[in-house]
Amino acid sequence: MYSRRENSLRTRLALRLAGLALAIGMPATGAAQAENPSVAPEAPPAPPSHLVRELLEHDAKQALALERSKSKTAFAGSPLGAPPPAATAPADAEQAAQASASPPKQLLVRLIAIVGVGGRLAAHLQVDNRQAVYLNGKAAPVTGAGQGMRLLEISPPCATFLSQAEETLTYCLDERAL
């Protein structure tokens, strides 16, 4: 049997040999790492902002032209499409008077949101695809075009407005709330 001392000598010798093998092998792996760095290369610089803006504008123009061409083809092919403006001109003065006396176009109004806490509420109203923001206690819109709508009251989930025709109109977030 081996004595304890011999065992520890063997262990120390084995550790020294392992350390020596590692020391000899390290410079080789270090050189290989220097040739192939593990750090990611730098990203290319961002293009100038005016180029990005030009590309976005170009893309928007193409999309707009595509939508216009779609609407023209849909309008031309529709059996319910209105004839050109020249064909809709009234034939005599009586028809012209009737056309001018027709009721004004109905506004498409929708309450989009009511935000805020307590008495500091704001109502977001959409009038014919134009959005206006009204603050509670202020009749005129804070931002956007109100198109003649004046705020009377905000009481969630509804808001009450006064139109140009002096009509009191209430719009709600949930149509079932009326």
N, C-alpha and C positions, 0 to 999 in steps of 0.2 A: 504494500500500500504506500501511497504517496503521503508525505507529510503535508501539513497545512502550508508550510513555508514554500514547498515546491509548487504547490497549486497556485499560490499568489505570484510566484516568480513567472510561472507560465502565463498567467493572466496578464501580468504587466508586459511581458514580452509580446504577447499577442496584440495588446493594445498599442504598443509602440510600432509594431509592424503595420498595423492597420492605419495608424496616423501617418506613417511614412508613405504608404501607398496613396493615401489621400493627398498628401502634400505634393507628391510627384504628379498626380493626375489633375490637380486644380489648375495649374497654369494652362494646360491644354484646353480645358473647358472655358476658362476665362477668355482665351483668345478667340474661341469659337463664338462666344457671346458678344464680343466686341464687333465681330463681323456682321452679326445678325442681331441688332438691338431689339429688346423687347418693348421699347417705347414706340408708340404709334407715331407715324409720320404726321407732320402738321397738315391741317386741312388747307386746301387752296383758298386764296383770299376771295371774299365775297365780291360779286360784280358791283359796279357802281350803281347807285340807287336810280339814276335816270334811265339806265338800261332796263331795270326791273319794271319801272313805271311804264316805259314804252311797250314792253311785252304785255303788261296787263291791259293797257289801253287798246293795243292791237287785238288781243283776245276778246275784249269787251265789244269792240266794233264788229268783229266776226260773228259773235253770238247775236248781237242786235240785228245785223243784216240777215242772219239765218231766221230769226223770229219774224222779221218783217216779211221775208219771202214766204214763210209758212202762213202768216195771216193773210197775205194777198191771195195765195192759192186757195186757202180755205174760204175766203170771202167770195172769190170768183166762182167757186164750185158749189156754193151753198144755194139751195133753191129759195131760202128765206132771205138771202142777202139783199140789201137795199140797192136799188139802181143808182147809177152815178148821180151826183148833185144836180147836173143840168136837167136830168129827166124828172127830178122831183120838184122842180120849180112850179108854183101854182099857175094855172092857166088864166085866171082872172083876179080881180082885186078882192072879190068876196072870199075866195079861198085863201088869199094872202092875209086878210083880216082874221079869218078863223084860225089860221096857223099861228099868228102872233098872239091871239087871245087864249091859246091853249095854256093849261097850267104849267108852271115852271117844273123843271126836272127835279124829281125827288132825290134828296141827298142820301147817300148810303152811309149811315152812322152806326158805329159799333164801339162799345166800351171794351177796351182791351185789358186793362188792369186797374186795380186800386192798390196802391202801395203806401206804406207808412205805418205809424203806430199812434194810437190815441187820437188826439186832435190834429196831428201833423200828417194828414193824408193827402195823397196826390192821385188824381184820376187821369188815366191815359185814354184819350178818345181818338178814334180814327174816323175822319170825315172825308169820304171820297178818296181813299188811299193817302191821305195826309194826316199825320199824327200830331196831336196837340196834348200838352200836359197842363192840367189845372191843379192849383193848390187849394186846399180847403180854406174858405174865407176870402178868396180872391176870385172875382167874376171872370176876368180876362185870362186867357191862357198865358202861362209862364214861358213856354216854348212852343214853337210850331204855329200853324195857322188854324185858328178856331173856326173860321168861315162863318162868323156871326153867332156862334154858340157862346152863351154866358153861363158860368157855373152858378147854381143856386145852392146846392147842398150835396155833400158826399155822405151817404149812410150805407156802408157795406152790406150787401154786395151790389148796391145800386148807386147811381149818381143822377141828380136832377139838373137839367139845363133849361135855359130860356133861349128860344130861337129868335131869329130876326123878325119873324112874323108874330112875336110875342106869345108864342105857344110854350107851355111848360111840358117838357119831354123828359121822361125817366128811362134811363138805359141801365141794364143790369148785366153782370158778368154771366150769370146763369139765367137763360131765357125763362126757365120755369119759376123764377123768383117773383115775376110780375103778378 
